[in-house]
Amino acid sequence: MLDLVFLAFIGYVLVLGLRRPFLWVLLYVYIDILAPQRIGYSLIAALPVSLIAFAAAFGGWIALDRKEGARFTLRQGLMGLLLAYCWWTTGQADFPADAQTKWDWVWKALLFAIFLPLTLTTRARIEGLALVLLLSVATIVIGTGMKTILGGGGYQNLKFFVNDNSGIYESSTLATVAIGLIPMLWWFVKYGTVFRPHWLVTGFAAALTFACLLVPIGTEARTGLLCIAALGGLMLRYTKRRFLFIAGAGVLGLAAVPFLPQSYYDRMATLAQPSSDESASTRVAVWQWTLDYVGEKPLGGGFDAYRGNRFAYVMPVKQVDGNTTSVTYSEVVDEGRAYHSSFFEMLGEQGWPGLMIWLALHGIGLWQMERLQRRWKTAGDEATRWIAPLAAALQMSAIIYLVGATFQGIAYQPVMLMLVGLQIGLNTYCLRIDSARGLLERSVSRKAAIANTMRSAVAA
């Protein structure tokens, strides 16, 4: 039955896309994030629904969509360069079979992110993409929040729609994405046109925000706590009553303390003492190994190059005997440990060239969103006053992503690459507005100059 519901919805959108081909782009975003083919049981799992939507999105734009205003930008060029470089390193990879497996989904994520801005030529399309992206993630977040409240949480114990700890369904990744989308959620409360500002919209946003904050608690993802701290710090920039905001956040935090499970305290305590936690200790060791590795191979070792690492580190071991606690130190030898950092993931797999491209991609995005905020923050008309707040929301989402990416390997996360495409689309849209206004102003100036010249001639 569940398979039939998913297939009916996908088929319905495919039919609607015959008149509005942009709907096929949104359909692929929905399928790529939620992965209904992994939620279903039989029929939908046997059909290549993701490939169908992927082909429809590209084919529909090429054959049916109007391309007015579409332009290729520097950041799309950077993603294209990164895609080509990843293809080259895959052919030279230390572990060809594993590298090919990762390449099979990375190239699609990068190619779609390059393509996406070409379709975002109007405000309606920009908002439509943001809404579908947000609600697709919200579907997972709401279920996660409900299970957390009902007592189904715990590190690596919280069950999502699929029993697969990968992609957005990986606990730390979901925590980062959920917290990162909160600013965009509240942009819709004030500026949305699909769902106009209303008390029901505000109530839903408040409930969804609560569910997003529950994700790091239910999954006990330490990265999620850091992302919440980053969100709080970023909100201070846009809060007029900062001291009241800080006091309110502190009160809410203290009020939540009695309801948190002991396992959550124990896991968060490792943030203060990383050397006492095996996961944290291995991360530092892997990062050091990666620096040594690129010292010998500065162009990187291709996808999953971490499988070749081997290192030793010292772990404290506590022994409790009655009222006496003793600590001894033992050497642990480990190998084949993942990077647990997008920065080191890019460095180890794509070398210094790949890391520089990736940093430039996100650095330029932060600068562009800052520029848009300053350019449009005084806009008062309905047609443009939504731009600066959306740029601020996308900038905060990008910063939260980079905070989370520091401690997990999500350099090619499709949702985050879609956010990059959304940033590019917004920036291109604003450039077109500025260009049109410039042409209009120059035209008015020329007409005024001609009129003045004619008046002077008549007077003479």
C-alpha positions in Angstrom: 0.0 0.0 0.0 2.8 2.4 0.9 4.5 1.7 -2.4 1.3 2.5 -4.3 1.0 5.9 -2.5 4.5 6.9 -3.4 4.1 5.8 -7.0 0.8 7.6 -7.3 2.3 10.8 -6.1 5.4 10.5 -8.3 3.3 9.7 -11.3 1.0 12.6 -10.6 3.9 15.1 -10.5 5.3 13.6 -13.7 2.0 14.3 -15.5 1.8 17.8 -14.1 5.4 18.5 -15.3 4.2 18.2 -18.9 2.9 21.7 -18.5 5.3 22.9 -15.8 8.6 21.1 -16.3 10.1 22.8 -13.3 8.0 20.5 -11.2 10.3 17.6 -12.4 13.2 19.4 -10.8 11.3 19.6 -7.5 10.4 16.0 -7.8 14.0 14.9 -8.1 14.8 17.1 -5.0 12.1 15.3 -3.1 13.2 11.8 -4.2 16.9 12.5 -3.6 16.3 13.7 -0.1 13.6 11.4 1.2 14.5 8.3 -0.9 11.0 6.8 -1.1 12.5 3.8 -3.0 14.3 2.9 0.2 11.2 3.4 2.4 9.0 1.2 0.3 8.9 -2.6 0.4 8.8 -4.1 -3.1 7.4 -2.4 -6.2 8.9 1.1 -5.8 12.3 -0.4 -4.7 12.5 -2.3 -8.0 11.9 0.9 -10.1 14.7 3.5 -10.9 12.5 6.4 -9.7 15.5 8.5 -8.9 17.0 8.0 -12.4 13.6 8.7 -14.0 13.2 12.0 -12.1 16.8 12.9 -12.8 16.3 12.4 -16.5 13.0 14.2 -16.5 14.5 17.3 -14.7 17.3 17.7 -17.3 15.2 16.7 -20.3 12.3 18.9 -19.3 14.5 21.9 -19.0 16.2 21.3 -22.3 13.1 20.5 -24.3 10.2 22.3 -22.6 11.4 25.0 -20.2 11.9 28.7 -21.1 15.5 29.6 -20.4 15.1 33.3 -20.1 17.5 34.7 -17.5 19.6 31.5 -17.2 23.3 32.1 -16.9 26.4 30.1 -16.0 28.3 31.5 -13.0 31.7 31.3 -11.4 30.6 29.0 -8.6 29.0 26.6 -11.2 32.3 26.6 -12.9 34.1 25.7 -9.7 31.7 22.8 -9.2 32.3 21.7 -12.8 36.1 21.9 -12.1 35.7 19.9 -8.9 33.5 17.3 -10.8 36.2 16.9 -13.5 39.0 16.6 -10.9 37.0 14.0 -8.9 36.6 12.0 -12.1 40.4 12.1 -12.6 41.3 11.1 -9.1 38.8 8.3 -9.3 40.8 6.9 -12.2 44.0 7.1 -10.1 42.4 6.0 -6.8 44.3 3.9 -4.2 41.1 1.7 -3.8 39.5 1.7 -7.3 36.4 -0.4 -6.4 35.5 1.7 -3.3 36.2 4.9 -5.2 33.9 3.9 -8.0 31.1 3.2 -5.5 31.3 6.7 -4.1 31.8 8.3 -7.5 28.5 6.7 -8.6 26.5 9.1 -6.4 28.9 12.1 -6.0 28.9 12.9 -9.8 25.1 13.1 -9.7 25.0 15.3 -6.7 27.6 17.7 -8.2 26.0 17.7 -11.7 22.5 18.4 -10.3 23.9 21.3 -8.2 25.5 22.7 -11.3 22.3 22.4 -13.3 19.9 23.7 -10.5 20.7 27.4 -10.7 19.9 27.4 -14.5 16.2 26.7 -13.6 15.9 29.3 -10.8 14.9 32.3 -12.9 12.0 33.7 -10.9 11.1 34.3 -7.2 8.4 31.6 -7.4 10.9 29.0 -8.5 13.5 30.0 -5.8 10.8 29.8 -3.2 9.4 26.5 -4.6 12.8 24.9 -4.4 13.4 26.2 -0.9 10.0 24.9 0.2 10.3 21.4 -1.2 13.8 21.1 0.2 12.6 22.2 3.6 9.5 20.0 3.7 11.3 16.9 2.4 13.8 17.2 5.3 10.9 18.1 7.7 9.3 14.7 6.9 12.3 12.9 8.4 12.7 15.4 11.2 9.1 15.2 12.4 9.2 11.5 12.6 12.6 11.7 14.4 11.2 14.2 16.9 8.1 12.1 17.7 10.3 9.0 18.3 12.6 11.0 20.6 9.7 12.2 22.7 8.2 8.7 22.9 11.5 7.4 24.2 13.0 5.8 21.1 16.3 7.8 21.1 19.9 7.0 21.8 23.2 7.0 19.9 22.9 4.7 16.9 19.6 3.4 18.3 17.1 5.9 16.9 15.3 4.4 13.9 14.5 6.5 10.9 12.3 5.7 7.9 15.1 3.5 6.6 17.5 1.1 8.4 20.6 2.5 6.7 23.1 4.8 8.5 24.1 6.7 5.4 23.3 9.9 3.5 20.9 12.2 5.3 19.8 9.3 7.4 23.1 9.3 9.2 22.5 10.8 12.7 25.1 13.6 12.7 24.3 14.5 9.1 20.6 14.8 9.9 21.3 16.8 13.0 23.4 19.3 11.0 20.9 19.6 8.2 17.9 20.0 10.6 19.6 22.8 12.5 20.9 24.4 9.4 17.4 24.8 7.9 15.8 26.5 10.9 16.7 30.1 9.5 15.1 29.3 6.2 12.0 27.9 8.0 11.4 31.3 9.7 12.0 33.1 6.5 8.9 31.4 5.2 6.9 32.5 8.2 7.3 36.1 7.3 8.0 36.2 3.5 6.5 33.0 2.1 4.0 33.4 -0.8 3.1 29.7 -1.3 1.8 29.6 2.3 1.1 33.2 3.3 1.9 34.5 6.8 -0.7 33.1 9.1 -0.9 31.9 12.7 -1.1 28.3 11.4 2.1 28.7 9.5 3.8 30.2 12.6 2.5 27.4 14.8 3.8 24.8 12.3 7.2 26.5 12.2 7.4 26.6 16.0 6.6 22.9 16.2 9.1 22.0 13.4 11.8 24.1 15.1 11.2 22.1 18.3 11.5 18.9 16.3 14.7 20.1 14.7 16.2 20.8 18.1 15.1 17.4 19.3 17.2 15.7 16.5 20.6 16.2 18.2 19.0 15.0 21.5 17.4 11.9 20.0 20.5 10.9 18.0 22.9 12.1 20.7 25.0 13.6 17.9 27.7 15.8 19.4 27.9 17.7 16.2 24.3 18.7 16.5 25.0 20.4 19.8 27.8 22.4 18.2 25.4 23.4 15.4 22.9 24.6 17.9 25.5 26.8 19.5 26.5 28.1 16.1 22.9 28.9 15.3 22.5 30.8 18.6 25.6 32.8 18.0 24.5 33.7 14.4 21.1 34.8 15.6 22.7 37.4 17.8 23.5 39.4 14.7 19.9 39.8 13.8 18.4 40.2 17.3 17.8 43.7 18.5 17.5 42.7 22.2 20.6 40.6 22.5 20.7 40.4 26.3 17.1 39.3 26.4 17.8 36.7 23.8 20.7 35.3 25.7 18.8 35.2 28.9 15.8 33.5 27.2 18.1 30.9 25.6 19.7 30.2 28.9 16.4 29.7 30.7 15.1 27.4 28.0 18.4 25.4 28.2 18.1 25.0 32.0 14.4 24.1 31.7 15.3 21.3 29.2 18.1 19.8 31.5 15.8 17.6 33.7 14.2 16.0 30.7 17.5 14.9 29.0 18.6 11.3 29.4 21.7 10.3 31.3 23.2 8.8 28.1 23.0 12.2 26.5 25.0 13.8 29.3 27.6 11.1 29.1 28.1 11.5 25.4 28.2 15.3 25.4 30.7 15.2 28.2 33.3 13.8 25.7 33.3 17.2 24.1 35.2 18.6 27.1 37.5 15.5 27.3 38.0 14.2 23.8 41.0 12.2 24.8 38.8 9.9 26.9 36.6 9.0 23.9 37.8 6.5 21.3 35.8 8.2 18.5 37.3 11.6 19.2 40.8 10.2 19.7 40.8 8.5 16.3 39.7 11.7 14.6 42.8 13.5 15.7 44.9 10.6 14.7 43.3 10.3 11.2 43.7 14.0 10.6 47.4 13.8 11.4 47.7 10.8 9.1 45.9 12.7 6.3 48.4 15.6 6.6 51.3 13.1 6.3 49.6 11.4 3.4 49.1 14.5 1.3 52.7 15.4 2.1 53.6 12.4 -0.1 50.6 12.6 -2.5 49.6 16.3 -2.7 47.0 15.5 -5.5 45.1 13.1 -3.2 44.4 9.4 -3.3 40.8 9.4 -4.7 37.6 8.5 -2.9 37.9 6.4 0.3 41.7 6.9 0.4 41.4 6.7 4.2 41.1 2.9 3.9 44.9 2.8 3.7 45.5 4.5 7.1 47.0 2.7 10.1 48.1 4.4 13.3 48.4 4.0 17.0 47.2 6.3 19.8 47.0 6.2 23.6 43.6 5.8 25.4 43.0 6.2 29.1 41.2 3.2 30.7 39.4 3.7 34.0 39.2 0.9 36.5 36.8 1.3 39.5 37.4 -0.9 42.6 35.0 0.2 45.4 35.7 3.8 46.1 39.0 3.8 44.3 39.3 4.8 40.6 42.6 4.2 38.8 43.5 5.3 35.3 45.9 3.4 33.1 47.0 4.2 29.6 47.0 1.6 26.8 48.1 1.9 23.2 45.4 1.2 20.6 46.3 0.3 17.0 43.6 1.2 14.4 43.3 1.2 10.6 40.9 2.1 7.9 39.2 4.8 9.9 37.1 7.5 8.1 38.2 11.1 8.1 35.3 12.5 10.2 35.8 15.9 8.7 34.9 17.3 5.4 38.0 19.4 5.2 40.3 16.4 5.7 38.0 14.3 3.5 38.6 16.7 0.6 42.3 17.0 1.4 42.9 13.2 1.6 40.7 12.3 -1.4 41.3 15.3 -3.8 44.5 16.7 -2.4 45.3 20.4 -2.1 43.7 21.3 -5.5 40.4 19.8 -4.5 40.4 21.4 -1.0 41.1 24.8 -2.5 38.3 24.5 -5.0 35.9 23.3 -2.2 36.9 26.2 0.1 36.6 28.7 -2.7 33.1 27.4 -3.6 31.8 28.0 0.0 33.8 31.1 0.7 32.5 32.9 -2.4 29.0 31.8 -1.4 29.3 33.4 2.1 30.6 36.6 0.5 27.8 36.8 -2.0 25.1 36.3 0.6 26.7 39.0 2.7 26.8 41.3 -0.3 23.1 40.7 -1.0 22.1 41.4 2.5 23.9 44.8 2.5 22.6 45.6 -1.0 18.9 44.8 -0.4 18.4 45.4 3.4 16.8 48.8 2.8 14.4 47.5 0.1 10.8 48.4 1.1 8.7 47.2 -1.8 7.0 43.8 -1.8 8.9 42.7 -4.9 12.4 42.9 -3.3 12.1 43.1 0.5 12.3 39.3 0.8 15.8 39.1 -0.7 18.0 40.3 2.1 16.3 38.0 4.7 16.6 35.0 2.4 20.3 35.8 1.8 20.8 36.0 5.6 19.1 32.6 6.1 21.1 30.9 3.4 24.3 32.4 4.8 23.5 31.1 8.3 22.7 27.7 6.8 26.0 27.6 5.1 27.9 28.5 8.2 26.1 25.9 10.3 26.9 23.3 7.6 30.6 24.2 7.7 30.6 23.9 11.5 29.0 20.5 11.2 31.3 19.5 8.3 34.3 20.2 10.5 33.6 17.0 12.4 32.0 14.7 9.8 32.6 13.7 6.2 29.8 15.4 4.3 31.7 17.4 1.7 29.5 16.1 -1.1 26.2 16.0 0.9 23.4 16.5 -1.7 21.2 18.7 0.5 24.1 21.1 1.1 25.0 21.1 -2.6 21.3 22.0 -3.3 21.6 24.9 -0.9 24.7 26.0 -2.9 22.5 25.9 -6.0 19.9 27.9 -4.2 22.5 30.5 -3.2 23.7 30.8 -6.8 20.1 31.1 -8.1 19.3 33.9 -5.7 22.5 35.8 -6.5 21.9 35.5 -10.3 18.3 36.6 -9.9 19.4 39.7 -8.0 22.1 40.5 -10.7 19.3 40.4 -13.3 17.2 42.9 -11.3 20.2 45.2 -10.9 21.0 44.9 -14.6 17.4 45.7 -15.6 17.2 48.7 -13.3 20.5 49.9 -14.6 19.2 49.8 -18.2 16.0 51.6 -17.2 17.9 54.3 -15.4 20.3 54.8 -18.3 17.3 55.0 -20.7 15.6 57.6 -18.5 18.8 59.6 -18.3 19.3 59.5 -22.1 15.7 60.7 -22.6 16.1 63.5 -20.1 19.4 64.5 -21.8 17.7 64.6 -25.2 14.8 66.6 -23.8 17.2 69.1 -22.2 19.1 69.5 -25.5 15.9 70.1 -27.4 14.7 72.7 -24.9 18.1 74.5 -25.1 17.9 74.4 -28.9 14.4 75.9 -29.0 15.4 78.6 -26.5 18.4 79.5 -28.6 
